[in-house]
Amino acid sequence: MNNEEKILTLLEGIQAEVGGLKTELNGVKSELSEIKSELNEVKSDLNEVKSDLNEVKSDLNEVKSDLNEVKSDLNEVKSDLNEVKSDLNEVKSDLNEVKSDLNEVKSDLSKFKKDTERNFIKLDKDILEIREDIEIIKESAEETRAGTNLLIGWADRAEHKIGVPLFEVS
């Protein structure tokens, strides 16, 4: 075998290797194209994830803002509740004072009632005595009237007998 033949054999071997390399390169290109396609899908998915993440961040910021408002409202409610508790304690204190005053009034009323009952009993007794005295006065008045009528009758008779008026009625 001569040199040319060797070179041709070598060249054929190289061409075969180059053909194999071309095939491999085409396979690599095809794989690279698939990888690029997959990478584009991953990029697209990543962009969607970024967009979703931005939405989540925005929603989270809204939630944080709402939470701060709720905290503020809760603090107002706590403050109002403390005021109500304070007012309630004041009302309880006032109510206890009223109860105490009411108990004093009840005690005074009970005492007044007992005193009034004693006074009524005394008044009943005094009225009974006054009635008895009035009966005595009536009897005395009747006796006095009868005596006066008797004296007037006697004076009339005496006046007629002596002819001088004894008294003048005006």
NUDRENKE-53639 format. One record per atom (N, C-alpha, C, O): x, y, z; residue in one letter. Coordinates in steps of 0.2 Angstrom, whole numbers, plus 5000, padded with zeros to 4 digits. Atoms other than C-alpha are relative to their C-alpha. Layout:
NUDRENKE-53639
XYZa...
***
This chain:
NUDRENKE-53639
500449945000m500050005000m500450065000m500950075004m499649945001n500650164995n499850065004n499350055008n500249944996n500550335003n499450024998n499050045003n500649985002e499150384993e499449965003e498949995005e500550044997e498150244998e500050005007e499450005010e500049994992k498650265016k499650065001k499250075006k500349934998i498150445015i499249994998i498850025002i500750015002l496550395006l499649965005l499049985007l500350044995t496150265019t499950045006t499450045010t500149954995l496550395032l499550054999l499150065004l500549955001l495450515024l499349975000l498950005003l500750035000e494050395022e499949995008e499350005010e500150014993g494350355041g499850065003g499350075007g500149944997i494350535045i499350024998i498950055002i500749985002q492750565034q499549965004q499049995006q500550044996a491950425043a499950035007a499450035010a500049984994e492450495059e499650075000e499250095005e500449935001v491850675053v499349984999v498950025003v500750025001g490250595047g499749985007g499150005009g500350024994g490050515064g500050065005g499550065009g500049944996l490550675073l499450054998l499150085002l500649965002k489250765062k499449975002k498950015005k500650034997t487950645067t499950015007t499450035010t500049984993e488450665085e499950075001e499550095006e500249935000l488450845082l499350024999l499050065003l500749995001n486750845075n499649975006n499150015008n500350034994g486250735090g500050055006g499650065009g499949954994v487050865102v499650064998v499350095003v500449945002k486251005092k499249995002k498950035004k500750024999s484550915093s499950005008s499450035010s500050004993e484850885112e500050075003e499650095007e500049934998l485351065114l499450044998l499250085002l500649975001s483851125105s499449985005s499050025007s500550034995e482751015116e500250045007e499750065011e499849964994i483751095131i499850075000i499550105005i500249935001k483451265124k499350015001k499050055005k500750005000s481651225122s499849995008s499350035010s500250014993e481551155140e500250065004e499950085009e499849944997l482551305146l499550064999l499450105004l500549955001n481351425138n499349995004n499050035007n500550024996e479951325146e500150025008e499750055011e499849984993v480851345163v500050075001v499750105006v500149934999k481051525160k499350035000k499250075004k500749985000s479251545156s499749985007s499350025009s500250024994d478851445171d500250055006d499950075010d499749954995l480051555181l499750075000l499550105005l500349935000n479251715175n499349995003n499150045006n500650014997e477551645180e500150005007e499750035011e499950004993v478251605197v500250075003v499950085008v499949934998k478951775198k499450045000k499350085005k500649965000s477351855193s499549985006s499350025010s500450024994d476451745206d500350025006d499950045011d499649984994l477751785219l499850075001l499750105007l500249925000n477451975215n499350015003n499250055007n500750004998e475551945217e500049985008e499650025012e499950024992v475951855234v500250055004v500050075009v499749944997k477051995239k499550065001k499450085007k500549945000s475752125235s499449985005s499250025009s500650034995d474352015244d500350005007d499950025011d499750004993l475551995259l500050075002l499950085008l500049934998n475752185259n499450025002n499350065007n500649994998e473952205259e499849975007e499450005011e500150044993v473752075273v500350045005v500050055011v499749974995k475052165283k499750075002k499650095007k500449934999s474152335280s499449995004s499250025009s500750024997d472452255285d500249985007d499850005012d499850024993l473352175300l500150065004l499950065010l499949944996n473952335306n499450045001n499350075007n500649974998e472252415304e499649965005e499349995010e500350044995v471552265314v500350015007v499950025012v499749994994k472852295327k499850075003k499750075009k500249944998s472452475328s499350005003s499150035008s500750014998d470552435329d500049975006d499649985011d500050044994l470952305342l500250045006l499950045011l499849954995n471852435352n499550055002n499450065008n500549954998e470452555351e499449965004e499249995009e500550044997v469252415356v500249995007v499849995012v499750014993k470352375371k499950065004k499750065010k500149944996s470352555376s499350025002s499250045007s500749994999d468552575374d499749955006d499349975010d500250054995l468352415384l500250025007l499850015012l499749974994n469452485398n499650055003n499450065009n500449954998e468352635398e499449985003e499150005008e500750034998v466752535399v500149975007v499749975011v499950034993k467552435414k500050055005k499850045010k499949944995s468052595423s499350035001s499150045007s500749974999d466252665420d499649955004d499249975008d500350064996l465552495426l500150005007l499750005011l499850004993n466552505442n499750065003n499550065009n500349944997e465952685444e499349995002e499050015007e500750014999v464152635442v499949955006v499449965010v500050054994k464452485454k500150045006k499750035011k499949964994s465152605467s499450045001s499250055007s500649964999d463652725464d499449965002d499049985007d500650044998l462452585465l500149975008l499649975011l499950024993n463252525482n499850065004n499550055010n500249944996e463052705488e499250005001e499050025006e500749995000v461252705483v499749945004v499249965008v500250054996k460952535491k500150025007k499650015011k499949984993s461752605507s499550055002s499250055007s500549954999d460652755506d499349975001d498949995005d500650035000l459152655502l499949965007l499349965010l500150034993n459452545518n499950055005n499550035010n500149954995e459652705528e499250025000e498950035005e500749975001v457952765521v499549945003v499049965006v500450054997k457152595525k500050005007k499549995010k499950004993s457852595542s499650065003s499250065008s500449944997d457152775545d499349994999d498950015003d500750015001l455552725537l499749955005l499149965007l500250054995s455352575548s499950045007s499450035011s500049964994k455752695563k499450045000k499050055005k500649955000f454452825557f499449965000f498949985003f500650045000k453152685554k499949985008k499349995010k500150024993k453452625572k499850065004k499350065008k500249944996d453352805579d499350024998d498950045002d500649985002t451852835568t499449965003t498949985006t500550044997e450952685575e499950015007e499450015010e500149984993r451352735593r499650075000r499250075004r500449935000n450652915588n499349984999n498950025002n500750015001f449152845581f499649965006f499049985007f500350034994i448852735596i499850055005i499350055009i500149954995k449052885607k499550054998k499150075002k500549965003l447952985595l499349975002l498850005003l500650034999d446652855596d499850005008d499250015009d500250004993k446752855615k499850075002k499350085005k500249934999d446653045615d499450024997d499050055000d500749995003i445153045603i499549975005i499050005006i500450034995l444352925615l499850045006l499350055008l500149964994e444653035630e499650074998e499250095001e500449945003i444053195619i499349985000i498950025001i500750025001r442453095615r499750005007r499150025008r500350014993e442153055633e499950075003e499450095006e500149944997d442553235638d499450044996d499050084999d500549975003i441353295624i499349985002i498850025003i500750024997e439953185631e499950035006e499350055008e500149974993i440253255648i499850074999i499450105002i500149935002i440253435640i499350004998i498950055000i500650015003k438653385631k499550005006k499050035006k500450014994e437853325647e500050075004e499450095006e500049944996s438453485656s499650054997s499350095000s500449955004a437753595642a499349995001a498950045001a500850024999e436053505643e499850025007e499350055008e500249984993e436053535662e500050075000e499650105003e499949934999t436653715660t499450034996t499150084998t500549975004r435353745646r499349995004r498950035004r500650014996a433953665657a500050055006a499550085007a500049964994g434553765672g499950084997g499550115001g500149935003t434653925661t499250014998t499050065000t500750005002n432953885654n499550015006n499050055007n500350004994l432353865672l500050075003l499550105005l499949934997l433054035677l499750054996l499450104998l500449965004i432354115662i499350005001i498950055002i500750014998g430654045666g499950045006g499450075007g500149974993w430854105684w500050074999w499650115002w499949935001a431454275678a499450034997a499150084999a500649985004d429954285666d499450015005d499050065006d500550004995r428754245680r500150055005r499650095007r499849954994a429654355693a499950074996a499650125000a500149935003e429554505680e499350014999e499150075000e500749985000h427754485678h499750015006h499250055007h500349994993k427454475696k500250075003k499850105006k499849944998i428454625700i500050064996i500050124998i500249955005g428154725684g500750034998g500650094995g499349965002v430054775682v500449954996v500449894998v499650055004p431054695668p500749995003p501050035006p499450024997l432454595675l500650004995l501250014998l499450005005f433554585659f499750014994f499150014992f500249975006e433554645642e500349954995e501049944995e499750055005v433854525627v500150054994v499650084991v499949965006s434654615612s500149954994s500349984989s
***
